[in-house]
Every structure is written in structure tokens, then in C-alpha cells.
Amino acid sequence: MPINPIEWENNRIKIIDQTQLPHKLKFLYLDSIEKVKDAICKMKVRGAPALGVAAAFGVVVGVQDSTSRDFNQFKREVEGVCRFLRSSRPTAVNLSWALDRMYRVVVNNAEFSLDKIKQKLAEEALCIMEEDRQCNRAIGEKGASLINDGDTVLTHCNAGVLATAGYGTALSIIYQAKNEGKKVKVYVDETRPLLQGSRLTCWELLREAIEVTLICDSVAGELMREGKINKVVVGADRVVANGDAANKIGTYSLSVLAKENKVAFYVACPLSTIDLSIASGDEIPIEIRSDEEVTTFCGRRCAPEGVDVYNPAFDITPSRYISAIITERGICRAPYEESLRIIFGG
């Protein structure tokens, strides 16, 4: 893809401010952990893989001016930075995965000088970013085998370039199918309440000259009933040992509709999104976001004062509704307890 949503530039994190799209392509430079956390919480950077990369660089930012005088003091400082960033958003496992990986760099290099450890932290963050790009390319290559010439695909939220360090997960499959000469049409759910589908996914697909049609979230079932959808492809914020998947709110409904209408339902994600330490989706923490995301629209109130609001950011799709989980190492199918363990080499 010609644009990088997250980069390391002049000892700062450079991101696309996704809250400004599609009206303005604006870059932000994050040079403190407070700015990193703010960008994550306010969804200026979003998408499970991108959150992992941002968190990794957040550790680098957080300690690059450290005045710690010995290893133990420095380790405690890193622990504090990780704890601060870990509290940003709870559902996407990539964030915690990246922070754990960065902390291990410190623990495993206690014999080196603090300057050397800082260097190793920066190298690890760069490695996490590049690995994500490579993983996403591989997901696209594996997943494109499931897309036929002439298919019409439905996707939800944004699992493209903007949700990753590059290439995307679900959309990487579409991009690769196009590269292979397949003609693919895409329907995109608007994805209420923050409209990641209309604002972000449509913006991406139009940039890549892919035929795209925007729909209200509630139109998806009718399209399937009419036989106009061949496949549903979505990303994920966390997939657990039994194959249950957490993704943007509304994904579960799509999976049920797909099952009813005999439409294949695919989840695309890197291994870093898979959490085998959790047995089922019932154990995944679900982020509850602010009432204002639902009670306002385009800056104007669209609900009466005093109304109660329930605004979960994610829902859980049970594995029985998932036709396959597409990873960089291959395509997993049920029983997922077995296939996911195998894909991890277990």
C-alpha cells in the first residue's frame, strides 16, 4: 500500500489521525506516553495490530529520556510505562502482547548498559512493525485463495491498512485478490456509531480503485437474502482458544445472518491477535465506550437528554459461525481448539 498509517520518525511516532478521515489526511507526531495513550483512547490510531505497534513505540518514547541510574530503577520505569499504556483499551490483545514483548527485552538484557537496552527497545519496536507488515501480506496471500473471480464480499468496520502497520488483514485479502487479476466487488457496512466502515474502509478501497458500495449496517441481511453476497470477511481484536472472536460491535449479527443465508464467514488476523490463554469468548473483556458516541451524530445531539445508553465497542462471534480463520501461517478451520494449536506449532 502506498501509505503508512504508523511510522517511527525522528524519535517520534508518526500516525494518521483517523478521526479526521475521510475529510483530511492529517499526521500526528507523538512524543510522550500521554500523547500515545490519548491517541489510542480517542481512536486516532485504532485496529488491533496498529495498537500493538503504537504501544511498542510508546515504550520507546516513554523511556528515551529516562534518568534512571541503574537497571532495577530502569526496569521499574518500564513497568510503569507498560502499565500506563495497557490501561488504554482492554479488548485488543495486540496491545498487551506488544507491551509484554517490550518488557521481555528489558528483562532479558540486564547485563547491558541502559543506553544499549534503550537501543534494543527501539529495535524491537521496529521489528514488531515490520513483522506486522509481513504478516499482513501473508494473510492476504493465504486468504485470496478463498476469493473467486467475480465475488462480492461484505466487510465490517475497518480491517485494512489503517488498522495495521500496513496492508491490512481482511482488506489485505481483497487487495491480493485484485493483484491476482480477480474482479471483486465490496459492500461496506457504515459501522455505527463511529462509522469506521464509511469513513475509513471506503476511503481505502476507493484509493485502490476497488469497486465499493456503502450500506447502512441494517442492510446486510437483505443483501444476503437476495443472494448478492458471496463471502463475509472481517478482522478481529482477539481470537481465543476455541475460535470465538471479538470484533467491532455488529460482527456477531453478521455471522448469524451469514449462517442463515449459507454465506461463508471468514475472520482474518495475525497470530498476535490470537490469545490461547483464554478458553472462550465469554472471558474476553469488552470495552464500554462513552454515551456521547451514540447520543450525538456529526457533533449534534440525536437523542433526548437523560436517556440511558449501552455502548459496547465489541461483540463476540462464536466459533460455530466462523467458516475459517485466516492467519499468516495458514487457514484454520473447525475444530479450532486443534487447528489453532497446530498453527502455533503446539
N, C-alpha and C positions, 0 to 999 in steps of 0.2 A: 504494500500500500504506500502511496506517495506521502502520507502524512504520519508523523509520530505523535501519539497522544501524550506520551510522557518521555522525558529525556533528562539526562544529567548534564548540566551546562554551567561552567564557571562556579563550581561548588554550590550550585543551587538546583532544586528540582524545577524543571520547566514542564508545565502541563497546559493542556487546552482547558479553558474554563467551560465545562459542558453546560452550565446553566445559561450561557449566552447563545448557544446554538438553537436554531439554525440562523439566527439573525446576524450574528457577529462571530468571526473566528478570532477569539481573544486568548492570548497566552498569559499565564500567571507564573511568577517565579517565587518559589517557596524556600525561605532561608532560615526558618525556625520551626521547631516541632509544633508550636502553637498554630502557625500558618498551615502546616501539614494536616493537623487534626481538624482545623476549621474547614479546609478544602474537602476532607473526607466526609465530615458530618453534613456539610451543606451540599454534598454531591457535585462539587466542582470537578472532582475526579471520582469515578464510580466504575462498577464492574469488578467482579471478584479478582481476576488476575491483575488488573490495574491497581487495585487496592493493595495487593501483596507487594507489587513493585514500589508503590508510593511509600508503604510502610518501611520497606528495606532502606530506601534512600532517606526516609525520615530519621532512622537511627544514625545514619552518617551525618546528617545535618545536626542532629541533637548533640553529638559528641565531638564535632570537628574543632570546636573551640574549647574543649574541656581543659580545665586547670587541675585535674586530678594529679596527685603526685606519686601514687603507687597503684599497683594492679587491682588490689581489693577495692580501693576507692573508685577506680575507673569502672570496675565490674558493677558496683552498686549504682553508679551513674547510668550505665547502660540498662540495668534492670528498671530504673525509674523511667527512662525514656520509653522502653518497651511497654511498661505498664500504662503509661500515659496514652500511647498510640493505640494499644489494644482495646481501650475503652471507647474508641471512636464508633465502631459499628460491630455488632455481635454475630451476625449471621454468616457472612462470607468468611470461610475458613482460611482463605489465602492470606488474609491479613495476619492472623495469628501464626500461620505456617511460616511466613516470611520473617516475622519477629523472632520466632524460635530459632530459625536458621541463622539469623544475625547474631543472636545471643551465643549460640554454639561457637561461632567464630572467636568470640572473646574468650570463652572458657577453654577452648582447645589451643589457644596461643598464649597462654600465661607466661611462657618463657621469653617472649619478645618484648621489646620496648613499647611504650604506649603509642608512640608515633607509628611504629610498624603495625600495631594492631589496628589503628585508625585506617591505615592504608589497606589492610586486609579486609576491613569492613566495607570500604569503598569498592574494592574489587569484587566482593561477594554480592553487593547490590547490583553492580553492573552485570555480573554473571546471572543473577535472578532475572534481570530484564531481558538479556539475550536468550536465556533458556525459554522464557515465555514466548518470545517471538518464534523460536524454532518449534516449540510445542504446538503453537497455533497453526503454523504451516503444515505440520504433520497431521493435525486434526483435519485440516482442510483436505489433504491428500487422501486420508483414510475415508472421510465422510463422503467425499464426492462420488465414491463408488456406489453409494446408495441413491444418488440422484440420476434420474434418466433424462435424456434429451426431451424437452417439451414439458417437463414437470412444472407444476405450480405449487410453491412452497409457502406455508404460513409461518411467520415468526412473531415473537412477542418480546416487548421491551427492547433492549439493545445488547446484543452479544457479538458486536463487531469490533472493528479497530479501536473504537473509543473505550471499550470495556477491558482492553488488554494493553500490553506494551506494543502491539502491532498485529495486524492480520485478522484478529478476532477468533471466536470459537464457532458458534453457529453460522455466522456470516462468512467465516473462512471457507466453509464448505460450499457456499454459494459462489464465492469468488473463484475457488478452484474449479468448480463445475464449468463456470464461464470460460476459464483459461483452457479447459479441455475441449472447448467448442460446443458445449451443450447450451441450448437455449432454455433459460429458466425464468419464470415469472414469479414475483414475490408479492404476497399480501402481508401488510404490516399492521398489527393492532396498534392503536394510538397509545395504549398502556397508561391508563389513568392511575394515580392522579397527577403524576409529574411528566407524562407524555414522552417518555424516552423513545417510544416507537415512532411517533410522528416527528419529534424534534431531532432525534439522533440517527435512528436507523434509516429513515427516508433520506436524510441528508447524506449519509454514507452511500447508500445504493445509487442515488442519483449521480453522485460524483463518479461512480464506477460504471455509469451508463447501463445499469441493470433495470429492467422493466419492473416498476414497483407501483403498487396501489395501496393507499392508506384506507383503513377501515376503522369504524368505531369498534371498541372491544366486543360489544354485544352482537356484531355482525358475523363473527367467526362461525358460529353454529349453523347459521343459514347457508353460508358458503359451502360448508361440508355437506349439509343435506342436499344441496344442489349438485354435488359431485364436482365442485370446482377446485378442491384442494387435494393434492396427491400425497403431500407429506407435511408434517409439522416439525420444525427444527428450532429448538430453544437452547439457551445456555443454562448455567446453574451456578449458584453461590455456594452450595455444599451438597455433595452426594455421600451417603453413608453406606455402611457395610451391606445392608440388604438391598441397596439400589434405590431407596427413596431419595428424592431430590428436592432441595429447597431452591426456589427461583422466584422471580418477581411475582407479586400477587396477581392472580388471574391465570397462572400457568396450570394449576390443578384443574380448573374448569375446562381449559382447552384439552387437557389429557382425557377427561371424561367424554367430552364431545368427540374427540378423535376415536376413542374406543367404540363408542356407539355407532359411529359412521364408518368404521373399518378403515381409518386413515392411520398410517404409520406415524408414531410419535417418537422423535429422537431427541436425546439430550447430548449436547456436545460440551466437553470440558476437559481441561488438563488434569493430570494425576494430582496436582497440587490442590485441586478443588475437592478431591475425594478423601473423606475422613473415615477410615476404617475403625477408629476408636469408638465410634458411635454405632450402636446396633440398628436403630431405626429412626425414621424421621420424627417420631414423637419426641425425641431428645434434642432436636435442633433448636437452639434459641432463635426466636423470631423477633426481629426489631419492630417496635411500635413507634411510628413517627408522629409528627405534630398534627393537631387538629386542622391547622390552617391550610395544610396541603389539600384537604378535602373541602373545607368551607369557603375557600377562595379560588378564583379562576382568573388568570391573567391579571392578578393584582386587585381584583374586585370581589367582594363577598358574594357568594352564590347560595348561602344557606342562612336560615334565620338565627339570630343571636340566641345562645343558650341551648342549642341542640347538642345532644351527645354524639360523639364521633368515635368510631373504631377504625384505626388506620394502620393495619399491619403491612409492612413493606414486602413481605414474602409469604408464600404458602408452600405446602408440602405436597408433592406429587408422589403417590405410592408407586412402588416399582412395578406393580401389576399393570399399570397403564403405560409403561415405558417400553417401546419396541426394542430399543438398543441405546447403549451409552457409548458415545464415540470419544476416544481418547487418542493421545499422540502415539500410544503403543499398539492400538488396535481397537476393534469394535467388540464391546461386551454385550452379551445377551443373557436372559434369564437361564438358570438361576444365578442371580447377581452375587450372592454370597460366595459362590465358587468362581465365577468369571472375573470378578474384581480382585479377588485374592490372587488368581493366576496372573492377571495383568501386572500386579505389583511384584510378581516373582515369588509369591508365597506358596 
